[in-house]
Amino acid sequence: MTPFTFNTSKSIQFGLGILDQIGTIARAQMGARVMLVTDPGMMVTGIIDRAQGLLKDAGVTVELFKDVEADPPEAVILQATEHAKSAKVDGIIGLGGGSSLDVAKLVALLALGQEELKDVYGVGNAKGPRMPLILIPTTSGTGSEVTPISIVTTGTNEKMGVVSPVILPDIALLDPELTYGLPGHVTAATGIDAMVHAIEAYASASANNNPISRILATQALTLMGQSILTAVHDGTNMQARSDMLLGSMLAGQAFANSPVAAVHALAYPLGGHFHIPHGLSNALVLPHVLRFNVVEAPQHYAELAPFAFPELAKLEGQERAAAFCDALTDLSAKCGLQPNLRAMNIPEDILPKLASDAMNQTRLLVNNPREVTEADALAIYRAAY
């Protein structure tokens, strides 16, 4: 068997209502003073007030940073880091969507003052140590609570990643109740995003593609394939919400160790230039990248198809792989997501620029099962248009 490495969060705690334990957990793991990292949208849900109350009841003083933005820019990371330093906190809690969790990871790393943000971009450049860190997701999408990755917007539209096991949290706390109020379109986009994580992890050309990641990817697709439409259209369905949150976490573990590829590489420029949510960006290019890959590497997608769509088990080989691409397109439509780039009011004349920018995502493109040239990227964007 080919050697591999598998890293994940030190502790994963999952259960309905488990947020009620945050005060006890934080006091034991961190100390008497923490910073809670979140975004303005979370402030109106009541979840942050509840978490603050639970922490205070446990004797924990809370410093609140509530200014996380989607696709967080460097300025937000640095602002949150300075807040943590000046408040002399003992640990960091990220509570919210993927952007809040990504910011919390980097604040935990940078607030000790031993590393600078500009020096930790790339793979393995963050060395640590970091502050104690707890991550609590409120969407079923990014899997950020179990990934050693934080994505930052640099400049006006470029995205860069910090990738290091150092930023994996001490505890990932998953409470399906926190996802009950998620709107249908957000549930859809984040859910497709998580399915992309599983698909790309399973098919990754990374030398670290491993049997653990592949097993996790298939289980993630099984859970999400059977629950995403229910979660989108009946957001308070407890079983569907639980399946989606667990599936998202499993997919996160999979791609954290068997990295994603061209779907993400082509999605990032859409988010950078047009601020399209990451999950929706992935959904817009997903079937077109897979159709490109299927020409040379159908096996992975043929193997995966029945986990997400059991009815495809009756097909075989290339036919099943092609049907998988079509089923994913149909799933996005049933979820109510926009069907193409045109529907997002993206001008056609920017497609060459998007293709050029996508080629900068070398750490992702190297994992694709088929080589992608700039001309290929442009053709995929045109197919998605």
N, C-alpha and C positions, 0 to 999 in steps of 0.2 A: 504494500500500500504506500502511496506517495505521502511523505511527511507533510503535516499541516499543523497550524496553530488555531485554536479556538478560544476567543476571549468573550466574556459577557459581564454584565453587572454582578457585583458580589452577592447581592441578595435581591430576589424578586418576590414581592408580596402582592397577592391578587385576591380580591374579594369585594362583594357588594358592601358598601359602607365602611370600607377599610380606612378611608380618610379620617374617621373618628379617632384613629390611633396616632395621628400625626404628632400630637403634642408629646405623648410618651416616647415615641420613636425619636423625635428630634432632640428631646432633652437628654436621652441616653446616648445618642450618636454624635451630637454636636456640642451641647452646652447650653448656656443660658441666653445667648444672643444670636439670632439668625437673620439673614436677609432673604426675603421672599421675592422672587423674580417672576413677573407676569406682564400682561399687556392690558391696554385700556378696555378692550372688549370683555375680558374676564372680570373686570371690576363691576360690571352691571349684572352679572349672573348670580351674585350672592355667594359664590363658592369661595372667593377670597376672604370675604368677611367671616365666613364659617371657619376657614382654615386659621385665620388670625385669632379668632376666639378660642379655638382648640389649643393653639400654641400658648396663648396667654394664660389659659386655665392650667396649663402644665408648668407655669413659671418661666416661660420663654419669652424674652423681649423680641419683637419683630420690627425690623427695618424693611420698609416696603419699596421696591423698585417696580413701577408699573408702566414704564415707558417703552417696553419692547415693541418694535415694529416688525411687520411681516418682512421676510428677507432681510434680517437685521443688518444695518450698515455698521462699519467699524466704529463710528461715533457713538452708537448706542452701547456697544461692548465696553468702550473706554469710559463712558459716563457711569455705567453700572459698576465697573471695577473701582472707580474712584469713590463711589458711594460706599461700597463694601469696605474699602480701606479706611475711609474717614470714620465710619461707624464702628470699626473694630469688631466685626462680627466673628462668631466662632464657626459658622457654616453657612451653606447656601442651599436654598430650596427652590427648585424650578417648578412652577405650577401653571400649566396651560398647554398650548399647542407646541408644535415642533420648534418654532422660533424662540419661545420663552425657554424651552429646555436647552436649546443650543446656546443661548446667551448665558444661562446659568452655568453650563459646563465651563465656558471660557472665563467667567468671573471667578469661579472656584479655582481655576488654574492661575489667573493673572493677579488676583488680589493679594497673594503672598509677596508680590513684588520681585520675584526671582526671574521672571521671563516677561518678554514684551510680545505683543500681538504680532508685530511685523516679523518676528523671528520664528513663530510656531506654525506658520502656514506650511502645508505639505504633509507628507507621510512620515511619522516618527520624529518630528522635530520638537514636539512638546515633551519635555522630559519629566516635569513635575519637580517637587511634590505639588499637591493642590489641597484646598480646604475640603472638609467633609461635605458631601454632596448627596442630596435626595432629589429625585426627579419624579414628578407626578403628571402624567399625560391626561389631557381632557379631550383629545381627538384620537381616533383609531386610524392612524395614517403613517406618521414618520417613523415610529419605532425608536425615536431619539433616546428614550429612556434606557435602551440597551445597546446603543451604538457608540463607538469611540470616535464619532464624527461631529463636527460643528461647522455649519456653512455660514459664511460671512459675505455680504455684498461689499466689494471694494470699488472705489471710484464711483462712477455713475451707474454702471450696469454689469460689471464683471463680478463673478462669484468665485470665491476660493474656499478651500476646506482646510480645517485643522483635523488631522487624523492621528490619533494616538490612544492606546489603551489607558493612558493616564486619566483621560476625561470620562471614562466610564464611571457611573455613580456608585456610591456605596449601597444605595437602596433605590430600586425602582418600585414605586407604589402605584398599583393599578386598581382603580375603583370604577367599575362600569357605570355606576350611578352618575359619575361626573360627565358622562357623554350623553345623558338622556336629553338634554336641551339643545343638542347640536342640530342646526338646521339641515334639511334634507340635502341641499346642494353642497354643503360642507361635508356632510357624511359621505356623499357620493365621491367627491373629489379626493378626500383623504383615504377613503376605502380603496379606490382604484390605485392610488399611490402605493398603498401597502401591498396590493396584489402585484404591482410592478416590481417592488422590492423582492418578492418571492420569486417571480419569474426570472428576473435578471440574475439573482443569486444562484438559482439552479443552473442556468445556462452560462454562467460566467466563465470566461477563458482564463481567469486568474489562476496562478499556480497554487493558490490556497483554497481553491474550490474543493470542498471536503464533504464526506458523507453526513456529518452532523448538519451542516447547512442545508444539504439537499433534503434530508428528512424533515427538517423544520419548515422548509419552503413548501413541501407537499402538504403538510398538516395545516400550514397557514392558508394555502389556497382552498383546502377542503372547508375550513371554517368560514372563510370570507365568501367563497362561492355560494355557500348555502344560506348566507345570512345578509349579504349586502343589500339586496332589494328590499327585504323586510325592514332593515335598519333605516334605509332611506325613506320608505313610505309609512313606517310605523315606528317613530323614533323612541317610543317608550317601551318597546318590546324587550323585556329583560334578557331573554336568551340570545336574541340577535345582537344586542349591544355587547353582551359578554363575549360572544363568539368573535365579534369584530375587534374588540380590544385585545383579546388573547391572540387572534390571528395576526394583528398588526405587530404585536410584540414578538411573536415567533418569526415573522418575516424580517423584523429588525435584527434579530439575532442572526438570521441567515445571511443577510447582506452585509452585516458588520464584519463578517469573516470571509465571505465569498463576494467580493465587491460588485456593485452595479456597473452598467456599461452605457451603451449608446442612447438608450431611451432617456436617461438622465442627462447625458451630455447635450442632447438636442433640446431637452426641456429647459435647461438653465438659461439660455439666451432669451427664451420667451418670457421668463420671469424677470430677467435683468432689464430688458428693454420695455416691456409692457406691464410689468407688475402683475402678471397672471399668477394666481396661486399655484404653488408647486405641484400639488396633486392634479390640478386641471391641466397644467402644462404637460405632465407625464401622460395623462389620458389622451391628449390631442395627438401626440406623436407615437404612442404605444403600438397600435396595430400596424402602422406603416414601417416602423423600425423592425418589428417582428416579421413582416412580409419580406423585407429586405434580407433578414437573417435566415429565414426558412429556405431560401434558395440553396444555401450551402450547408446549413446546420439544422435540418428539420427534427433530428432525433429528440433533442431536449424538449421541444415544444410538443411533440407527439406524446412523450412520456407524461408531461405535465397536464395536458388537456383534460383527461378524465377526473382529475382531482378537483378542478374548478367547475367543470361541466360534465357530469357523469354520463350524459347522453352521447358524448363523443367517443365513448369506449367502443362503440360498434364500428368505428372507422379505424383505419390503420395508416401508419407511415406518414408520407407527405400529405395525403388527403386529410388525415387527422390534424396535422400541424397547421395546414391552411385553414381548416374549420375552426381551430383555436383562435386564430387571428380574427376571423369573422365574428366569432362568439364574443370576443372582447369588445369589438366595435358595437355590437348589438347591446351588450351590457351597459356600455356608456350611455347609449341612447335611452335605454329603459330607466337609467338612473337620472335622466334629465340633463345630462351634461351637453355642452355645446359640441356640435359634430365636427367642426373644422376650424382652421385658422381664420378663414374669412368671417365666420360668425363672431370672432373676437375683434373684428374691425382692424385686423393687422393688414397693412398695405402690402401688396404683392411685391413691390419693388424693393422691400427690405429683406426678402428671403436670402439673397446672396450674402448680405451682412450677417444674418443669423447663422448661415452655414459656415462663414469664416470664423465667427465667434465660437461656434461649437467645436471647431478643431483645436481650440485652446484647452479643451477639457481632456488633456492627454491621460490623466490618471484614471479616467473613466473609459475612454475609447479603447485603451489597451486591453480591457476586459471583455470587449465585444466578441462574440464567436465568429464574426466575419469582419474583416478589415473595412473601415469606413474612410473613404477619401472625402475631400471637400465637395467634389462633384456628386458623390453619393449622398452626402448630407443635404445638398441643395435639392436633389431629386426626391428625397424623403420629405422635405418641407413642402415641395410642390405637390406631392401626393396628399399631404395633410391639409393642403390649402382648399 
